[in-house]
């Protein structure tokens, strides 16, 4: 009987993807085991997460366990959630790591997880202050990878917005529509089951978009953020309310610039804030994104493959063998923006 070895398979997975996946599995298995023990040895009812304040984020106790702002986003307390995460997270990480590199992948993951949990922490204290319910502090532990998952969807929307994926073998959906579907499901579950932990989807979306829009350093280091018009905040909403979202977002951006939270954009604009891109603008930008992404990905693969005969590893056909399409785009495109603090948000 031939021996089965997983080493070739593991060697094909980038290092950052392996680290994140193994951390998720390790922390989740430990948390589930300890949760069973805690519930068996306690006569008081309570959720699994409330028994692990040093591993998941319990807003009333996180002052004493600040590291839970990170670990809570890497722990799945349900077997179904763990299975979904172990399947989806490596696929997303593998693609993003090949486009961004290991350092940027880990940085983005940490920022998305910690940022969404910080907002959840403040949200719970606000609920306690307004409603006076201690359950908001001690009965609503936050955990799970829903915030990071929607953050990866936002990243894919930036890189490959026009690419189509097939759901359940029947329905074809563009990548740029997936975050909206995720947010819709989150809104329903929050209304039906309460804010924890699915509200992390909303918070993860905000943090991921804000980081990619304003702070992520470009590949050449010339500027920060993705200044393309199609990645503006207003285009995440239905067309009928986009002008109002644009006005509100512009005011928030001005305040953020004055407070020094974000940098003003100085490039001239070719269109007003509230207008949609012209016909074919999204397609043209998608083509530019694909071309630049292919060059960046080929260059990265070429630098990591010193053998002169490995030209096929840097060809478009080879890069297309990834589980996700390899025609993503690093946010290095400067599209139409307004001057100074009037930039598109």
Backbone torsions as a table, in degrees:
resi	resn	phi	psi	omega
1	UNK	NA	123.2	-177.2
2	UNK	-66.6	143.3	179.4
3	UNK	-76.2	142.7	179.8
4	UNK	-103.5	124.5	-179.3
5	UNK	-120.1	133.8	178.6
6	UNK	-94.5	-1.6	-176.6
7	UNK	-62.4	-44.6	177.5
8	UNK	-60.0	-38.1	179.2
9	UNK	-66.6	-44.3	-179.6
10	UNK	-66.0	-35.7	-179.2
11	UNK	-67.5	-22.0	178.5
12	UNK	-81.7	-11.2	179.6
13	UNK	-92.1	127.4	-179.5
14	UNK	-58.6	155.6	-174.3
15	UNK	-61.6	-46.0	-178.6
16	UNK	-61.3	-39.1	177.9
17	UNK	-63.4	-41.5	178.4
18	UNK	-64.1	-42.8	-178.5
19	UNK	-62.6	-46.7	-178.8
20	UNK	-65.1	-43.7	-178.5
21	UNK	-65.0	-45.9	180.0
22	UNK	-64.7	-36.3	177.3
23	UNK	-64.0	-42.5	178.0
24	UNK	-61.0	-47.7	-178.6
25	UNK	-63.5	-46.2	-177.1
26	UNK	-62.4	-51.3	-178.1
27	UNK	-65.9	-37.1	-178.5
28	UNK	-68.9	-42.2	178.7
29	UNK	-64.8	-43.4	177.6
30	UNK	-61.5	-45.1	-178.1
31	UNK	-64.1	-42.1	-179.9
32	UNK	-66.7	-40.3	177.9
33	UNK	-64.2	-45.2	179.7
34	UNK	-68.7	-31.2	178.3
35	UNK	-65.4	-42.8	176.5
36	UNK	-59.8	-44.4	-179.9
37	UNK	-64.2	-41.4	-178.3
38	UNK	-65.5	-40.1	-180.0
39	UNK	-71.1	-35.1	179.2
40	UNK	-69.1	-31.1	-175.9
41	UNK	-97.0	5.8	-178.8
42	UNK	-120.4	133.9	178.8
43	UNK	-85.9	-13.7	-177.9
44	UNK	-89.2	137.6	177.7
45	UNK	-70.2	154.7	178.0
46	UNK	173.3	163.0	179.6
47	UNK	-78.1	164.3	179.3
48	UNK	-59.5	-47.6	-175.4
49	UNK	-62.6	-31.8	-178.7
50	UNK	-66.8	-16.4	178.8
51	UNK	-89.5	-4.7	-176.7
52	UNK	-127.5	60.5	-176.5
53	UNK	-68.4	-13.5	179.7
54	UNK	-94.0	0.2	179.3
55	UNK	-125.0	-38.8	172.8
56	UNK	-105.3	167.6	-175.0
57	UNK	-94.0	110.3	171.9
58	UNK	-105.4	108.4	-170.6
59	UNK	-52.8	-31.5	-179.6
60	UNK	-76.1	-13.4	-177.2
61	UNK	-124.2	-1.6	-175.6
62	UNK	-68.7	-15.8	175.2
63	UNK	-59.2	-34.3	-177.7
64	UNK	-88.9	-15.3	-178.9
65	UNK	-131.4	68.2	-174.4
66	UNK	-65.1	-23.0	-179.9
67	UNK	-66.7	-15.4	179.2
68	UNK	-67.4	-16.1	174.4
69	UNK	-60.6	-25.0	176.6
70	UNK	-99.9	-49.0	-174.5
71	UNK	-64.9	-31.4	-179.2
72	UNK	-61.1	-31.7	-179.9
73	UNK	-80.7	1.7	178.8
74	UNK	-120.1	11.4	-176.4
75	UNK	-117.2	125.9	172.2
76	UNK	-112.1	123.0	-177.7
77	UNK	-94.9	-3.9	176.1
78	UNK	-114.0	144.8	-179.4
79	UNK	-64.6	-39.8	178.9
80	UNK	-63.0	-45.6	178.9
81	UNK	-62.3	-36.9	179.0
82	UNK	-66.7	-42.1	179.5
83	UNK	-63.1	-45.3	179.1
84	UNK	-61.0	-42.5	-177.9
85	UNK	-68.4	-40.4	-179.0
86	UNK	-67.1	-25.2	177.2
87	UNK	-85.3	-45.9	-172.0
88	UNK	-80.8	-41.9	-175.2
89	UNK	-62.8	-47.7	178.4
90	UNK	-60.4	-37.9	178.4
91	UNK	-62.3	-44.6	-180.0
92	UNK	-68.3	-45.0	-177.9
93	UNK	-63.4	-39.3	-178.5
94	UNK	-61.2	-43.6	179.8
95	UNK	-68.3	-48.4	-176.8
96	UNK	-65.9	-35.0	179.8
97	UNK	-66.3	-34.3	179.2
98	UNK	-72.3	-25.0	177.7
99	UNK	-89.2	-44.2	-174.2
100	UNK	-93.0	-35.1	-169.1
101	UNK	99.9	162.7	-174.3
102	UNK	-66.3	-39.7	-176.8
103	UNK	-63.7	-46.7	-178.5
104	UNK	-69.4	-35.1	177.9
105	UNK	-61.9	-48.6	-179.5
106	UNK	-66.7	-39.6	178.8
107	UNK	-61.7	-46.6	179.2
108	UNK	-62.0	-42.4	-179.2
109	UNK	-63.2	-45.3	-179.2
110	UNK	-64.6	-44.7	-179.3
111	UNK	-62.6	-43.5	-179.3
112	UNK	-64.8	-44.8	-178.5
113	UNK	-67.0	-52.5	-177.0
114	UNK	-64.7	-43.5	-178.9
115	UNK	-62.1	-43.7	179.7
116	UNK	-67.0	-35.8	178.5
117	UNK	-72.7	-32.3	175.5
118	UNK	-63.9	-43.7	177.2
119	UNK	-63.6	-41.5	178.3
120	UNK	-62.9	-37.5	177.3
121	UNK	-61.2	-49.0	178.3
122	UNK	-65.5	-36.7	178.8
123	UNK	-62.9	-41.4	-179.7
124	UNK	-66.6	-41.1	177.5
125	UNK	-66.8	-34.3	176.2
126	UNK	-66.0	-40.7	176.3
127	UNK	-60.8	-41.8	179.3
128	UNK	-66.1	-40.0	-178.4
129	UNK	-67.7	-39.0	-176.8
130	UNK	-81.8	-45.5	-174.2
131	UNK	-96.2	-18.0	-179.7
132	UNK	70.0	24.1	-179.1
133	UNK	-100.0	119.8	178.8
134	UNK	-67.8	-20.4	178.4
135	UNK	-60.3	-28.7	178.7
136	UNK	-64.4	-25.3	-178.4
137	UNK	-98.2	-35.5	-172.1
138	UNK	-118.4	-12.9	-177.6
139	UNK	-109.8	3.5	-178.6
140	UNK	-126.0	70.4	178.5
141	UNK	-70.4	143.3	-179.8
142	UNK	-106.1	133.2	179.6
143	UNK	-162.9	170.0	176.4
144	UNK	104.0	165.6	-174.3
145	UNK	-102.4	16.3	-178.7
146	UNK	-63.0	-37.3	178.4
147	UNK	-65.2	-42.2	179.1
148	UNK	-69.9	-37.3	179.7
149	UNK	-62.1	-45.8	178.6
150	UNK	-69.4	-29.3	174.8
151	UNK	-62.4	-41.0	176.2
152	UNK	-65.1	-36.6	176.9
153	UNK	-64.0	-37.6	175.8
154	UNK	-63.4	-40.8	178.7
155	UNK	-63.7	-41.8	177.1
156	UNK	-65.0	-35.4	177.0
157	UNK	-63.0	-35.3	177.3
158	UNK	-71.5	-38.5	-172.8
159	UNK	-85.9	-46.1	-174.8
160	UNK	-134.0	63.3	-172.8
161	UNK	-64.2	-31.8	-174.6
162	UNK	-92.7	-2.2	179.8
163	UNK	-70.7	142.7	-179.0
164	UNK	-103.8	138.2	173.7
165	UNK	-118.4	153.9	-177.7
166	UNK	-106.1	124.3	-179.8
167	UNK	-103.0	129.1	177.4
168	UNK	58.3	22.3	177.5
169	UNK	73.8	4.2	-175.7
170	UNK	-128.6	-46.4	-170.8
171	UNK	-95.4	129.7	176.4
172	UNK	-101.4	126.9	-177.0
173	UNK	-131.3	138.0	175.5
174	UNK	-73.2	147.8	-176.9
175	UNK	-57.6	-37.6	-177.1
176	UNK	-66.8	-13.4	178.3
177	UNK	-90.4	-15.1	-174.5
178	UNK	-65.5	-43.3	177.6
179	UNK	-59.5	-38.7	178.6
180	UNK	-63.8	-40.5	176.9
181	UNK	-63.6	-41.6	178.7
182	UNK	-62.0	-43.3	179.5
183	UNK	-66.4	-37.8	178.6
184	UNK	-63.0	-44.8	177.3
185	UNK	-61.7	-40.2	179.3
186	UNK	-63.0	-42.9	179.9
187	UNK	-60.2	-41.3	179.9
188	UNK	-65.7	-45.4	-178.5
189	UNK	-67.6	-33.9	177.2
190	UNK	-64.8	-41.7	179.5
191	UNK	-66.8	-39.7	-174.6
192	UNK	-82.1	-45.0	-171.2
193	UNK	-109.7	-7.1	-178.4
194	UNK	104.6	170.2	-171.0
195	UNK	-74.0	-28.0	-175.3
196	UNK	-97.8	135.6	-6.2
197	UNK	-101.5	5.4	-171.4
198	UNK	-70.1	-16.0	178.1
199	UNK	-67.6	-14.5	175.6
200	UNK	-61.9	-20.7	177.2
201	UNK	-63.4	-45.9	177.5
202	UNK	-62.5	-44.4	-177.5
203	UNK	-68.1	-40.3	177.9
204	UNK	-64.1	-37.0	176.9
205	UNK	-61.2	-47.2	-178.0
206	UNK	-63.0	-46.2	-178.1
207	UNK	-65.0	-46.0	-178.2
208	UNK	-63.3	-45.8	179.5
209	UNK	-64.3	-43.7	-179.5
210	UNK	-61.5	-41.0	179.6
211	UNK	-66.9	-46.7	-179.1
212	UNK	-68.2	-31.9	-176.7
213	UNK	-76.8	-37.3	-169.4
214	UNK	-120.1	-24.7	-166.1
215	UNK	-120.5	-26.5	-176.2
216	UNK	-65.2	127.9	-178.3
217	UNK	-73.5	136.9	180.0
218	UNK	-68.6	165.1	-177.3
219	UNK	-58.2	-40.6	-179.4
220	UNK	-89.2	-1.9	176.5
221	UNK	75.9	13.6	-177.0
222	UNK	-76.9	-33.5	-176.3
223	UNK	-154.5	171.8	179.5
224	UNK	-112.6	141.5	173.5
225	UNK	90.2	164.9	176.4
226	UNK	-101.5	110.9	-173.3
227	UNK	-95.6	10.5	-179.4
228	UNK	-68.3	146.1	-175.2
229	UNK	-66.5	-36.9	-176.4
230	UNK	-70.7	-10.8	177.7
231	UNK	-98.3	5.3	178.5
232	UNK	-64.4	153.4	-172.7
233	UNK	-62.8	-32.9	-175.3
234	UNK	-63.8	-27.1	-175.6
235	UNK	-80.2	0.7	171.4
236	UNK	-83.8	-6.2	-174.3
237	UNK	-112.8	162.3	177.2
238	UNK	-59.5	149.3	-175.9
239	UNK	-56.0	-31.6	-174.3
240	UNK	-66.6	-26.2	-178.0
241	UNK	-109.8	2.7	-178.1
242	UNK	-60.1	-41.9	179.1
243	UNK	-59.6	-36.8	-179.6
244	UNK	-72.5	-39.7	175.5
245	UNK	-63.9	-37.3	179.1
246	UNK	-62.8	-45.0	179.8
247	UNK	-64.1	-44.1	179.1
248	UNK	-64.8	-44.8	179.9
249	UNK	-63.0	-37.0	179.0
250	UNK	-65.0	-38.9	178.5
251	UNK	-67.5	-41.4	177.7
252	UNK	-63.2	-39.3	179.6
253	UNK	-64.6	-40.8	178.2
254	UNK	-60.6	-43.7	178.9
255	UNK	-63.9	-42.1	179.8
256	UNK	-63.4	-37.4	177.1
257	UNK	-65.6	-43.3	179.7
258	UNK	-64.1	-34.2	179.2
259	UNK	-81.9	-4.8	179.5
260	UNK	78.0	16.6	-179.4
261	UNK	-77.5	-33.9	177.3
262	UNK	-133.7	163.0	179.8
263	UNK	-91.5	143.6	175.4
264	UNK	-71.9	150.2	178.6
265	UNK	-102.4	133.7	-171.4
266	UNK	-108.8	-0.3	-179.1
267	UNK	-72.5	145.2	178.1
268	UNK	-69.2	156.4	-178.9
269	UNK	-104.8	153.0	176.2
270	UNK	-113.2	-1.8	-180.0
271	UNK	-152.0	157.5	-179.7
272	UNK	-74.1	168.7	-171.7
273	UNK	-64.2	-44.4	-169.1
274	UNK	-87.0	-1.8	-174.5
275	UNK	-83.5	148.8	175.0
276	UNK	-77.6	157.0	173.9
277	UNK	-62.0	150.2	-180.0
278	UNK	-66.8	167.5	-179.5
279	UNK	-57.6	131.4	-179.8
280	UNK	81.8	-5.7	-179.6
281	UNK	-62.7	-42.4	179.7
282	UNK	-65.6	-39.6	179.2
283	UNK	-66.9	-41.2	-180.0
284	UNK	-64.2	-42.3	179.5
285	UNK	-66.2	-37.7	178.5
286	UNK	-61.9	-39.2	178.1
287	UNK	-65.3	-41.5	177.2
288	UNK	-62.7	-40.1	179.2
289	UNK	-62.8	-43.8	-179.8
290	UNK	-62.1	-43.5	-178.6
291	UNK	-63.3	-46.9	-179.8
292	UNK	-66.5	-38.9	-179.8
293	UNK	-65.6	-40.5	179.9
294	UNK	-63.9	-40.1	177.1
295	UNK	-64.1	-45.3	-179.3
296	UNK	-64.4	-41.5	-178.9
297	UNK	-69.2	-41.0	177.2
298	UNK	-62.8	-41.2	179.1
299	UNK	-64.4	-39.5	179.8
300	UNK	-66.5	-43.5	179.0
301	UNK	-66.9	-36.6	179.2
302	UNK	-65.6	-40.1	180.0
303	UNK	-68.8	-26.3	-179.9
304	UNK	-92.5	-3.6	179.8
305	UNK	-124.7	88.5	-174.9
306	UNK	-72.1	-16.9	-176.8
307	UNK	-65.5	129.9	-177.1
308	UNK	-67.3	-23.6	-177.2
309	UNK	-85.7	4.2	-175.9
310	UNK	-94.8	38.4	-177.7
311	UNK	-65.5	-28.8	-179.3
312	UNK	-66.4	-21.8	-179.9
313	UNK	-71.0	-16.9	-178.6
314	UNK	-110.6	11.4	179.2
315	UNK	-86.0	157.0	178.0
316	UNK	-58.2	-35.6	-179.0
317	UNK	-67.1	-35.7	-179.3
318	UNK	-71.6	-41.1	-179.1
319	UNK	-68.2	-20.9	-179.9
320	UNK	-76.6	-2.5	-178.6
321	UNK	-80.1	-4.8	177.4
322	UNK	-66.0	161.3	-178.1
323	UNK	-66.6	-24.4	173.1
324	UNK	-114.8	157.1	-178.0
325	UNK	-62.9	139.0	-175.8
326	UNK	-95.4	36.1	178.6
327	UNK	-112.7	39.3	177.8
328	UNK	-76.7	177.3	-177.9
329	UNK	-136.6	122.1	168.8
330	UNK	-66.7	145.4	-174.8
331	UNK	-73.9	71.8	-178.8
332	UNK	-115.0	16.5	-175.8
333	UNK	-102.2	125.7	176.5
334	UNK	-100.5	102.5	178.9
335	UNK	-95.4	-166.4	-174.2
336	UNK	-65.9	127.0	176.3
337	UNK	-139.0	166.9	178.2
338	UNK	-95.3	175.6	-173.1
339	UNK	-89.4	140.0	174.4
340	UNK	59.8	-133.0	-175.4
341	UNK	-78.0	-0.7	179.5
342	UNK	-93.4	19.6	-178.2
343	UNK	-67.1	157.1	177.4
344	UNK	-70.2	135.1	174.4
345	UNK	-97.9	NA	NA
